[in-house]
Amino acid sequence: MIPTRYSGSGSNLSPPLQWSGEPLGCKEFALICIDPDAPRSTPDHPFVHWLIYNISPAISFLPEGINLNEKRLLLPIAADQGINSFGRIGYAGPLPPIGHGLHHYHFKLFALNGELGIPPGIGYEMFIKLIEGHVIKTAEIVGVYERGINQAVMT
């Protein structure tokens, strides 16, 4: 279960994520979070909650609360962020429609074989095109979240 603090109903903080086992030949990491259960999601264009990339292979974690709305990050890690399906830069926490049931949030990490220089602020489709042929290995964790009928959205 994804804690409410990482949802659009809570504090909308990006969750802390950690990985290990950098594959041989990895030059950078990229991470995407999608919700295939979202009403507008399709296999070709899933609902994107987060797109963060150009992450050094020396990094093995993303801390909680990475800055929202910044295309280029320097602290606490150097990385670039893309556009989510809400039309904003950075992380947007789970916020399924009330009564829509349990949603699955796929956090997928890509190990890439080159420093691709992907520009900050791109969208999902361009991201997928640019990493094509450069993915060495992937890792995935799936969190779940359901928005309760009495849960209000914090503004």
C-alpha positions in Angstrom: 0.0 0.0 0.0 1.2 3.5 -0.9 1.0 5.7 2.2 -1.4 8.7 1.9 1.5 11.1 2.3 2.7 10.1 -1.2 -0.7 10.6 -2.8 -2.6 13.6 -4.2 -5.0 13.2 -1.2 -2.1 13.7 1.2 1.1 15.7 1.0 1.9 14.6 -2.6 5.5 13.9 -1.7 7.5 11.6 -4.1 8.3 8.4 -2.2 11.8 7.3 -1.3 13.0 4.6 -3.6 16.1 2.5 -3.4 17.8 -0.1 -5.7 21.0 -2.1 -5.9 22.9 -4.2 -8.4 23.9 -1.7 -11.1 24.3 -3.7 -14.2 27.6 -3.8 -16.1 27.7 -1.1 -18.8 25.1 1.2 -17.1 25.7 4.8 -17.9 22.6 6.3 -16.4 19.2 5.4 -14.8 15.7 6.6 -15.6 12.5 6.0 -13.7 8.8 6.2 -14.7 5.7 5.7 -12.6 2.5 4.8 -14.4 -1.0 3.8 -13.5 -2.5 1.3 -16.0 -5.8 1.3 -14.1 -6.5 5.0 -14.8 -9.5 5.6 -17.0 -7.4 7.4 -19.7 -4.6 4.8 -19.6 -3.9 2.6 -22.7 -1.0 0.2 -23.3 0.5 2.7 -25.8 0.0 5.7 -23.6 -0.3 4.9 -19.9 -1.2 7.5 -17.3 2.1 8.8 -16.2 2.7 10.0 -12.6 6.4 10.6 -12.7 9.2 10.7 -15.3 12.7 11.3 -13.9 15.9 10.5 -15.9 19.6 11.4 -16.5 20.3 9.9 -13.1 24.0 9.0 -12.5 24.8 5.3 -12.2 26.5 6.2 -8.9 23.1 7.0 -7.5 21.1 4.1 -5.9 18.2 5.9 -4.4 15.7 8.7 -4.8 15.0 10.5 -1.5 11.5 11.4 -0.3 10.1 14.7 -1.5 12.0 15.5 -4.7 11.2 19.0 -5.9 8.0 19.3 -7.9 7.8 21.5 -11.0 11.5 21.6 -11.6 12.7 20.3 -14.9 16.4 20.2 -13.9 17.3 19.1 -10.4 20.7 19.6 -8.8 19.9 18.7 -5.2 19.4 16.3 -3.4 20.5 14.5 -6.6 21.2 15.7 -10.2 18.4 14.5 -12.5 15.9 15.8 -15.0 12.1 15.5 -14.9 9.5 15.2 -17.6 5.9 16.0 -18.0 3.3 13.8 -16.2 -0.2 13.1 -17.4 -1.5 16.0 -15.3 0.4 18.2 -17.7 3.0 19.2 -15.0 6.6 18.6 -14.4 7.7 16.1 -11.7 5.9 13.8 -9.4 2.1 13.7 -9.1 0.9 11.2 -6.5 -1.9 8.7 -6.8 -5.3 10.3 -7.0 -7.7 7.8 -8.6 -11.4 8.8 -9.0 -13.4 8.2 -5.8 -15.0 4.8 -5.9 -12.8 3.6 -8.8 -11.3 0.9 -6.7 -7.7 -0.2 -6.2 -5.1 1.2 -8.6 -1.7 -0.2 -9.3 1.3 2.2 -9.6 4.3 0.7 -11.5 7.6 2.3 -10.6 9.9 1.1 -13.3 13.6 1.7 -13.3 15.6 1.6 -16.5 19.4 1.0 -16.6 20.6 2.6 -19.8 23.8 1.9 -21.8 24.7 5.5 -22.6 24.5 9.1 -21.4 21.6 9.9 -23.7 21.4 13.6 -22.8 17.6 13.5 -22.8 16.4 17.1 -22.5 14.4 18.1 -19.4 10.6 18.5 -19.7 9.8 15.8 -22.3 6.7 13.7 -22.3 6.2 9.9 -22.1 6.2 9.2 -25.9 9.4 11.1 -26.6 11.0 9.4 -23.5 10.2 5.9 -24.8 11.6 6.8 -28.3 14.8 8.1 -26.9 15.6 5.1 -24.6 14.7 2.6 -27.3 17.7 0.3 -27.9 19.5 1.6 -24.9 17.8 -0.4 -22.1 20.2 -2.9 -20.5 18.0 -4.0 -17.6 14.8 -3.0 -15.9 13.5 -3.3 -12.3 9.9 -2.7 -11.2 8.0 -2.4 -7.9 4.2 -2.0 -7.8 2.4 0.0 -5.1 -1.3 0.1 -4.7 -3.6 2.9 -3.6 -7.4 3.4 -3.3 -9.0 6.7 -2.7 -11.7 6.5 -0.1 -15.1 8.0 -0.6 -14.5 10.3 2.4 -11.0 11.3 1.4 -10.6 14.9 0.5 -8.0 16.3 -1.8 -5.5 18.6 -0.1 -4.9 21.9 -1.9 
